[in-house]
Structures are given as C-alpha cells and as structure tokens.
Amino acid sequence: MIYVFVIIISMHTCDLDVSINKLSKIEGHADLDIKVRGGKVEEVVLRVMENQRFFAQAVKGMPFNSVPQLVSRICGTCSIAHLTACIEAVEKTLDIKPTAQTILMRKLTMYSLMIRDHALHLYFFVLPDIFGVDSLLDLADKKKELVHEALHVKEAGNNLSELIAGRAVHAPFEQVGGFSHFPAEAKIEPTIKELKSVRKFIVRLAEIFYNCPWELKRPTNFVALTTPDFSFLEGIIKSTSGAEIKEEDYWDHLHSVVLPYSQASGFRFEGEEYMVGALARLNLNKDNLHPKTKKKMAKYLSVFPSGNIYHNNLAQAIEILHSIDHTIEILEKHQFQPEEIIKPPKLDGEGVGVIEAPRGTLYYWLGIDKGKVRYTNLVIPTAQNLINMKQDVAVAVKEICACRLKEGKEKCEQAIRKEVEKIIRAYDPCMSCASHFLRINWE
C-alpha cells in the first residue's frame, strides 16, 4: 500500500513542459507546446509558424482565368489540388460545362498528385519512424530496395503529371474550360508500363503499414467527399455521423475557430472537431475503389472503417494503388483528341469547387463580377484537422503520463516527444497551405 501511495503522489505532483520547435518530416513549419500539471494534460498548443498567406486578398480584381495558376502557388506540394479546385469553382461560377475528356484528364491529373504526394509522405516521412532512423537514406545499407522503390514510385507520379498536365508542380496545361495540350500518343504506352512496374512496390508498402503496431483510437467524426469512382472529384460530402451534404452547402456546416497563437485557423464540423483525409475517404468510400485495387488490397481493406489515426498511412498506400489502377484503365481505353477551350457563357456569379486533396477535403468559393474575382473563401484540409490533431495529442500524452511518469520525468518527456511527432505526421499535414489569412468582404 505504501508503494502504491508513493506512485500516486509522484504522478499528481509531476509537472512537465514539453516544447518541440519545428516539427520534423512534415510540409511547412509548426511548433508544439504541451503543458502537464499534476500528471494531467492542461494545454496543447499547435502553432503553425508559416508566414501569413494573403492569397484571398491577392486574387481580388484578377481575371478569372489567371486565378487558378495564382492560387496553385499557395504550395508546391499541393499545387495541383489548388489549381483543380479553383478551376472547378470558376467553371461552376460561370456555367462552364467541361467535356467528358476534360473530366477524365482531370482525374488523371489528380491521380498523378496522389501517387507522388502520398509516396513522399509514406516513404520519406513515415518509414524512418517505423525503422527507427532519421532519414530514408539511412536505410540505404539494410533496406536499399525501399530507397529505390520510393524513388521509382515518386518518379512514376511525376511522369504522369508531366504527360497529362505538363509538369508535376504548378502544372500549366490544366485550365479553366479544358486543357491547352493533350497526351502524346507515343508517351502513353511507356507511362502504362512504368505504372505497372511500380504496382508491386505499393503492395509491399501496404504490408508494412498493415503490420505496423502503432495505435491511437478515440471517437472521431470523419468527413470526406465521396465519389462514384473514388476519383477525388465531384460527389457528395458525407460524415461518419450520418451527414450527407451537397458540395455547395459544405460551408453551412463549418465553423471557423480562431487559434490566436497560430497563423492558421481551425474548423469544426457541425460544432465538433473532425478529421479529413485518406482515412476518412477509406472509412466512407472504400466500396468505390477500383476493382483491381479491392482485389489486391482485400486483406488491408478489412481494417476499414478504422478509428486508428495511424491507419491514415495504410489508407494512403491503398489510394496510391487505386490511382495507379484507374489511371492504367483510362490510358488503355481512351484515345485523347485535341479540344477547344470552352469559353464562359457569362462573366458574373458565385460558385463552389470541392475536391479531395491528398490531405483531405479542399473547398473554394468564388464570387466573380465582369470576369474578375470579387472575393474568395478557401477551406484547407490541414486547417480542418488542426483541432482534431490537438485532441489526439492530448489523449496520447495522457496515456504516456499514466504509464511512464513513474519512470521519471526525463523518460516520460522522451516518450512524449517521440509519440506526438508520429501522431502529427500521421495526418500528413501541410502547414504551408493551412497558413491562410481570410477576410471576406460581403459588401
């Protein structure tokens, strides 16, 4: 009894202040401060430290057809997502109806983004944690095949982007009303061959994350745009709480939360924190994956729906394979023909574009007068995840303190530092995109 009493006293009198300056292996910069008092988590402060982004103001008064390329500069990693979402918003604002071929090419553009972006996160940011090293390059001796596979998968995604959209970063071909260039016939077969060659690498990658023992579960509401062919474009926004929302009505269900210590705002969905991203998409829409993907990934798909935040990594691996499989099908079945850019039938209006970016649901709302942008409203995936991230960190720290404080403050702090960085990385956050300053002029 005396021994138990000592442990209880030490837990309830232990104070910890853990500060992590510049979280590693994420896109952009963020700091994390954690305050533990008496063994209880009193505060978690996740500060996005990127410079303020004034894109909503910068595009005011700009011609509608130049704005998508401007907002693609919000982030190099996510540039295609911003480009595509903005184009969709412009087209819906001006009643532009893209052709069936344009829609196919946009799906291919998004697949190219998913392949290379998910590969960057999984191979270069997460695998080092799994194998206990600082960098993927540290595996060059013992796991050199993973290093080679990482580079090949990333290259395959980049090459697909170049074929369809002209470039992997800030793609020039995708435009309002269509595409300015079309895939060269001679390059299609080599692209198909390359995608088929890396397919087995993704299966091996999924096996690694399937066997990963990490777990953090708590009740979470997942939200995603669900599409009939899992193409990340056009569908119904659903949540695990049962909501079904049209794209244009998404903003009505969101509440922006000011985080005074951060350069990014947070969001609540119908008054509660929530999560967007690959895990949300698999939880809500796995039945619409490509048939070949479902067959090959059947074992891994059995874990979904899942409340384990670390399964976001496994979900991304599955999405890479889906992107490869659907891309191959489209390239093998479709003959691309030159088409004229569709011109807008009007130059005034309001419209919403919603797509699934690698990190989750991306929302653009535009107002256009006489062909020039009057206002914009952007909702970024990482900003939507910030509050949920903080809650996950708090739960993990509480569990670590309950188990490790008796070993001493130093070991407890070491465990906290290691675990919370893994949690933040599991969300694959893009702090550069989240650093968004918004003021809407409704006049």
Disulfide bonds with the S-S distance in Angstrom:
none
